C-alpha cells in the first residue's frame, strides 16, 4: 500500500459492542477459524457487493442487533492511483479519477477498510453527488448500474494453521489461552464493471479481525 497524505478525519465510530468470549488458542479453534475465513472469502468472491455480503455475515453471526453495514468515511485521506489502474479501468492519462476511503462497520464492529478509485464520468450525477456528500457505502450507491465484480486477487493475510501443518510441522505454542488475531485477515483487489461492461472502479478491501467478533462454538462432547 502507498502512504496517505493529509490529515485523517474519521466519521465518529459507532459505540462498540461488548467484547464476546475469546477464541481459545487450541487446534480445534484454529481449524474452526480457518473454516470461517474460507467461508467468508467464498461468499465475498461469489457476490458483487462486499457491503451486502458483510450485512448477511453480520446478521448470520449476530454481530449486532441491527445487522446493517454503514460506511465510516475517512475524510482528508488520499492515495495515488496505482500504476496499473488506468489500464484496468480502460481510461486515458487525462481522465479524472476520484479516491474514496471508508471503513465498513456493523454495530460498532469495523469489518473492512476499503480503498476505492473510481471514474466519475461513468456514474450518474446523482451517484457522484451522494458519494461526495455522504458516507453511503459505494456498493449501495452504484447498485442501479447492475454491476459485476472481477476479482484480481484474494489473499489470506494470516492463517491460523502453521505452514506445512499437513506434513507434521509443529503447531504454534500458545502464549495464553486466547487466540490472538492480527488487524487484517483477508484482502481483496477487484474491478467493478457496469451493465455495459465498462470498468468504473478499482477497489482494495482489507477485512479485519472483527469479522470473527462473535462467540466461538460451544465445546463439543467427545
Beta strands, then each sheet from edge to edge (+ up, - down):
strand 1: 9-10
strand 2: 69-75
strand 3: 98-106
strand 4: 109-118
strand 5: 148-156
strand 6: 184-193
strand 7: 199-208
sheet 1: 1+ 2- 3+ 4- 7+ 6- 5+
end
